[in-house]
């Protein structure tokens, strides 16, 4: 591979990554805007029902 080919590939890869990250950022901001319009306050209640196998594994790790 010549240095010119390597340069072209790296520039194309970098540009592609920037496009993907821009799209992901846009989607996250759009989601946040929609949630604010719906009145979501950002208060979360974290609750889960863990399986008994998982609880046993956590107890073993806590020892």
N, CA, C and O atoms as CSV, one atom per row, in Angstrom:
chain,resi,resn,atom,element,x,y,z
A,1,UNK,N,N,0.853,-1.167,0.000
A,1,UNK,CA,C,0.000,0.000,0.000
A,1,UNK,C,C,0.902,1.234,0.000
A,1,UNK,O,O,1.828,1.350,0.803
A,2,UNK,N,N,0.615,2.121,-0.893
A,2,UNK,CA,C,1.409,3.334,-0.992
A,2,UNK,C,C,0.953,4.343,0.069
A,2,UNK,O,O,-0.156,4.237,0.594
A,3,UNK,N,N,1.797,5.302,0.376
A,3,UNK,CA,C,1.385,6.311,1.362
A,3,UNK,C,C,0.138,7.096,0.937
A,3,UNK,O,O,-0.667,7.497,1.778
A,4,UNK,N,N,-0.010,7.310,-0.373
A,4,UNK,CA,C,-1.191,8.029,-0.840
A,4,UNK,C,C,-2.457,7.216,-0.594
A,4,UNK,O,O,-3.477,7.769,-0.183
A,5,UNK,N,N,-2.401,5.918,-0.840
A,5,UNK,CA,C,-3.563,5.053,-0.585
A,5,UNK,C,C,-3.905,5.037,0.898
A,5,UNK,O,O,-5.075,5.098,1.276
A,6,UNK,N,N,-2.873,4.955,1.733
A,6,UNK,CA,C,-3.100,4.946,3.175
A,6,UNK,C,C,-3.736,6.248,3.627
A,6,UNK,O,O,-4.623,6.247,4.481
A,7,UNK,N,N,-3.286,7.363,3.056
A,7,UNK,CA,C,-3.845,8.669,3.401
A,7,UNK,C,C,-5.315,8.762,2.988
A,7,UNK,O,O,-6.154,9.230,3.759
A,8,UNK,N,N,-5.615,8.322,1.786
A,8,UNK,CA,C,-7.002,8.388,1.292
A,8,UNK,C,C,-7.917,7.518,2.147
A,8,UNK,O,O,-9.035,7.919,2.473
A,9,UNK,N,N,-7.448,6.343,2.505
A,9,UNK,CA,C,-8.253,5.439,3.327
A,9,UNK,C,C,-8.480,6.043,4.709
A,9,UNK,O,O,-9.592,5.986,5.234
A,10,UNK,N,N,-7.432,6.622,5.304
A,10,UNK,CA,C,-7.582,7.193,6.640
A,10,UNK,C,C,-8.508,8.411,6.629
A,10,UNK,O,O,-9.290,8.601,7.561
A,11,UNK,N,N,-8.423,9.232,5.590
A,11,UNK,CA,C,-9.315,10.389,5.499
A,11,UNK,C,C,-10.762,9.932,5.304
A,11,UNK,O,O,-11.679,10.493,5.904
A,12,UNK,N,N,-10.964,8.925,4.474
A,12,UNK,CA,C,-12.316,8.406,4.251
A,12,UNK,C,C,-12.873,7.800,5.541
A,12,UNK,O,O,-14.042,7.999,5.871
A,13,UNK,N,N,-12.039,7.068,6.259
A,13,UNK,CA,C,-12.480,6.462,7.511
A,13,UNK,C,C,-12.822,7.541,8.537
A,13,UNK,O,O,-13.845,7.452,9.215
A,14,UNK,N,N,-11.972,8.553,8.651
A,14,UNK,CA,C,-12.230,9.640,9.592
A,14,UNK,C,C,-13.492,10.405,9.254
A,14,UNK,O,O,-14.271,10.757,10.141
A,15,UNK,N,N,-13.695,10.663,7.973
A,15,UNK,CA,C,-14.910,11.367,7.546
A,15,UNK,C,C,-16.155,10.531,7.824
A,15,UNK,O,O,-17.178,11.059,8.262
A,16,UNK,N,N,-16.066,9.242,7.571
A,16,UNK,CA,C,-17.192,8.355,7.859
A,16,UNK,C,C,-17.532,8.329,9.336
A,16,UNK,O,O,-18.705,8.342,9.709
A,17,UNK,N,N,-16.499,8.293,10.186
A,17,UNK,CA,C,-16.744,8.307,11.624
A,17,UNK,C,C,-17.412,9.609,12.054
A,17,UNK,O,O,-18.320,9.593,12.885
A,18,UNK,N,N,-16.971,10.737,11.496
A,18,UNK,CA,C,-17.577,12.021,11.849
A,18,UNK,C,C,-19.048,12.062,11.453
A,18,UNK,O,O,-19.877,12.591,12.194
A,19,UNK,N,N,-19.372,11.512,10.299
A,19,UNK,CA,C,-20.765,11.493,9.843
A,19,UNK,C,C,-21.616,10.640,10.776
A,19,UNK,O,O,-22.717,11.038,11.158
A,20,UNK,N,N,-21.105,9.466,11.143
A,20,UNK,CA,C,-21.856,8.569,12.033
A,20,UNK,C,C,-22.058,9.228,13.389
A,20,UNK,O,O,-23.160,9.175,13.934
A,21,UNK,N,N,-21.016,9.853,13.951
A,21,UNK,CA,C,-21.150,10.488,15.257
A,21,UNK,C,C,-22.083,11.693,15.198
A,21,UNK,O,O,-22.801,11.962,16.160
A,22,UNK,N,N,-22.082,12.412,14.097
A,22,UNK,CA,C,-23.002,13.532,13.945
A,22,UNK,C,C,-24.447,13.040,13.944
A,22,UNK,O,O,-25.312,13.640,14.582
A,23,UNK,N,N,-24.706,11.950,13.230
A,23,UNK,CA,C,-26.067,11.395,13.182
A,23,UNK,C,C,-26.501,10.904,14.555
A,23,UNK,O,O,-27.634,11.152,14.969
A,24,UNK,N,N,-25.616,10.211,15.265
A,24,UNK,CA,C,-25.953,9.717,16.606
A,24,UNK,C,C,-26.225,10.889,17.549
A,24,UNK,O,O,-27.179,10.850,18.326
A,25,UNK,N,N,-25.402,11.918,17.484
A,25,UNK,CA,C,-25.620,13.103,18.322
A,25,UNK,C,C,-26.941,13.777,18.013
A,25,UNK,O,O,-27.664,14.190,18.920
A,26,UNK,N,N,-27.255,13.890,16.728
A,26,UNK,CA,C,-28.531,14.491,16.327
A,26,UNK,C,C,-29.704,13.688,16.880
A,26,UNK,O,O,-30.668,14.266,17.382
A,27,UNK,N,N,-29.631,12.367,16.793
A,27,UNK,CA,C,-30.730,11.531,17.276
A,27,UNK,C,C,-30.891,11.636,18.791
A,27,UNK,O,O,-32.015,11.633,19.295
A,28,UNK,N,N,-29.783,11.728,19.520
A,28,UNK,CA,C,-29.864,11.863,20.977
A,28,UNK,C,C,-30.498,13.196,21.349
A,28,UNK,O,O,-31.350,13.253,22.236
A,29,UNK,N,N,-30.090,14.262,20.678
A,29,UNK,CA,C,-30.666,15.581,20.968
A,29,UNK,C,C,-32.138,15.617,20.597
A,29,UNK,O,O,-32.943,16.201,21.322
A,30,UNK,N,N,-32.502,15.005,19.483
A,30,UNK,CA,C,-33.911,14.967,19.077
A,30,UNK,C,C,-34.748,14.193,20.091
A,30,UNK,O,O,-35.865,14.595,20.416
A,31,UNK,N,N,-34.205,13.079,20.591
A,31,UNK,CA,C,-34.918,12.303,21.599
A,31,UNK,C,C,-35.113,13.119,22.866
A,31,UNK,O,O,-36.200,13.119,23.442
A,32,UNK,N,N,-34.070,13.816,23.305
A,32,UNK,CA,C,-34.183,14.653,24.501
A,32,UNK,C,C,-35.216,15.753,24.316
A,32,UNK,O,O,-35.983,16.051,25.231
A,33,UNK,N,N,-35.234,16.352,23.138
A,33,UNK,CA,C,-36.209,17.413,22.868
A,33,UNK,C,C,-37.633,16.863,22.915
A,33,UNK,O,O,-38.528,17.488,23.483
A,34,UNK,N,N,-37.835,15.705,22.322
A,34,UNK,CA,C,-39.175,15.100,22.350
A,34,UNK,C,C,-39.592,14.761,23.773
A,34,UNK,O,O,-40.750,14.952,24.146
A,35,UNK,N,N,-38.648,14.255,24.575
A,35,UNK,CA,C,-38.981,13.923,25.954
A,35,UNK,C,C,-39.317,15.164,26.761
A,35,UNK,O,O,-40.213,15.128,27.604
A,36,UNK,N,N,-38.610,16.267,26.514
A,36,UNK,CA,C,-38.931,17.509,27.217
A,36,UNK,C,C,-40.307,18.025,26.812
A,36,UNK,O,O,-41.046,18.541,27.651
A,37,UNK,N,N,-40.654,17.891,25.546
A,37,UNK,CA,C,-41.977,18.325,25.106
A,37,UNK,C,C,-43.078,17.492,25.746
A,37,UNK,O,O,-44.173,17.995,26.000
A,38,UNK,N,N,-42.795,16.226,26.005
A,38,UNK,CA,C,-43.787,15.353,26.629
A,38,UNK,C,C,-43.878,15.560,28.130
A,38,UNK,O,O,-44.798,15.051,28.771
A,39,UNK,N,N,-42.940,16.299,28.696
A,39,UNK,CA,C,-42.998,16.580,30.122
A,39,UNK,C,C,-42.253,15.601,30.985
A,39,UNK,O,O,-42.551,15.482,32.173
A,40,UNK,N,N,-41.305,14.905,30.435
A,40,UNK,CA,C,-40.510,13.979,31.232
A,40,UNK,C,C,-39.607,14.801,32.136
A,40,UNK,O,O,-38.932,15.721,31.673
A,41,UNK,N,N,-39.590,14.473,33.428
A,41,UNK,CA,C,-38.860,15.291,34.392
A,41,UNK,C,C,-37.447,14.795,34.643
A,41,UNK,O,O,-36.632,15.539,35.187
A,42,UNK,N,N,-37.137,13.597,34.276
A,42,UNK,CA,C,-35.804,13.072,34.521
A,42,UNK,C,C,-35.666,12.320,35.824
A,42,UNK,O,O,-34.565,11.918,36.201
A,43,UNK,N,N,-36.781,12.127,36.518
A,43,UNK,CA,C,-36.745,11.365,37.759
A,43,UNK,C,C,-36.998,9.898,37.431
A,43,UNK,O,O,-38.017,9.538,36.841
A,44,UNK,N,N,-36.066,9.085,37.819
A,44,UNK,CA,C,-36.168,7.665,37.517
A,44,UNK,C,C,-36.257,6.876,38.812
A,44,UNK,O,O,-35.586,7.192,39.794
A,45,UNK,N,N,-37.074,5.867,38.802
A,45,UNK,CA,C,-37.110,4.932,39.919
A,45,UNK,C,C,-36.485,3.637,39.431
A,45,UNK,O,O,-36.980,2.984,38.512
A,46,UNK,N,N,-35.406,3.298,40.063
A,46,UNK,CA,C,-34.693,2.099,39.658
A,46,UNK,C,C,-35.177,0.935,40.511
A,46,UNK,O,O,-34.949,0.894,41.720
A,47,UNK,N,N,-35.827,0.020,39.879
A,47,UNK,CA,C,-36.265,-1.173,40.588
A,47,UNK,C,C,-36.154,-2.350,39.637
A,47,UNK,O,O,-36.379,-2.231,38.433
A,48,UNK,N,N,-35.810,-3.458,40.198
A,48,UNK,CA,C,-35.678,-4.655,39.379
A,48,UNK,C,C,-35.949,-5.870,40.258
A,48,UNK,O,O,-35.704,-5.863,41.464
A,49,UNK,N,N,-36.446,-6.874,39.634
A,49,UNK,CA,C,-36.641,-8.132,40.329
A,49,UNK,C,C,-35.559,-9.080,39.817
A,49,UNK,O,O,-35.605,-9.547,38.679
A,50,UNK,N,N,-34.599,-9.349,40.674
A,50,UNK,CA,C,-33.470,-10.168,40.277
A,50,UNK,C,C,-33.830,-11.640,40.422
A,50,UNK,O,O,-34.597,-12.028,41.303
A,51,UNK,N,N,-33.280,-12.419,39.566
A,51,UNK,CA,C,-33.504,-13.852,39.668
A,51,UNK,C,C,-32.726,-14.391,40.875
A,51,UNK,O,O,-31.771,-13.762,41.333
A,52,UNK,N,N,-33.126,-15.525,41.374
A,52,UNK,CA,C,-32.468,-16.081,42.552
A,52,UNK,C,C,-31.033,-16.493,42.234
A,52,UNK,O,O,-30.161,-16.396,43.098
A,53,UNK,N,N,-30.776,-16.948,41.020
A,53,UNK,CA,C,-29.408,-17.312,40.655
A,53,UNK,C,C,-28.508,-16.082,40.674
A,53,UNK,O,O,-27.361,-16.149,41.115
A,54,UNK,N,N,-29.029,-14.975,40.200
A,54,UNK,CA,C,-28.242,-13.748,40.188
A,54,UNK,C,C,-27.986,-13.254,41.605
A,54,UNK,O,O,-26.897,-12.765,41.905
A,55,UNK,N,N,-28.989,-13.378,42.484
A,55,UNK,CA,C,-28.812,-12.965,43.871
A,55,UNK,C,C,-27.752,-13.819,44.548
A,55,UNK,O,O,-26.931,-13.301,45.306
A,56,UNK,N,N,-27.761,-15.123,44.284
A,56,UNK,CA,C,-26.749,-16.006,44.862
A,56,UNK,C,C,-25.355,-15.639,44.350
A,56,UNK,O,O,-24.390,-15.652,45.115
A,57,UNK,N,N,-25.248,-15.319,43.090
A,57,UNK,CA,C,-23.952,-14.935,42.527
A,57,UNK,C,C,-23.461,-13.637,43.164
A,57,UNK,O,O,-22.270,-13.500,43.440
A,58,UNK,N,N,-24.358,-12.687,43.400
A,58,UNK,CA,C,-23.961,-11.437,44.044
A,58,UNK,C,C,-23.506,-11.672,45.472
A,58,UNK,O,O,-22.546,-11.054,45.933
A,59,UNK,N,N,-24.188,-12.558,46.171
A,59,UNK,CA,C,-23.775,-12.875,47.543
A,59,UNK,C,C,-22.396,-13.506,47.569
A,59,UNK,O,O,-21.588,-13.200,48.446
A,60,UNK,N,N,-22.119,-14.389,46.612
A,60,UNK,CA,C,-20.796,-15.015,46.567
A,60,UNK,C,C,-19.709,-13.985,46.245
A,60,UNK,O,O,-18.605,-14.059,46.784
A,61,UNK,N,N,-20.011,-13.050,45.388
A,61,UNK,CA,C,-19.023,-12.031,45.038
A,61,UNK,C,C,-18.800,-11.054,46.182
A,61,UNK,O,O,-17.713,-10.493,46.317
A,62,UNK,N,N,-19.814,-10.849,46.999
A,62,UNK,CA,C,-19.700,-9.894,48.097
A,62,UNK,C,C,-18.850,-10.421,49.257
A,62,UNK,O,O,-18.417,-9.641,50.104
A,63,UNK,N,N,-18.612,-11.706,49.305
A,63,UNK,CA,C,-17.822,-12.295,50.410
A,63,UNK,C,C,-16.379,-11.945,50.317
A,63,UNK,O,O,-15.588,-12.359,51.164
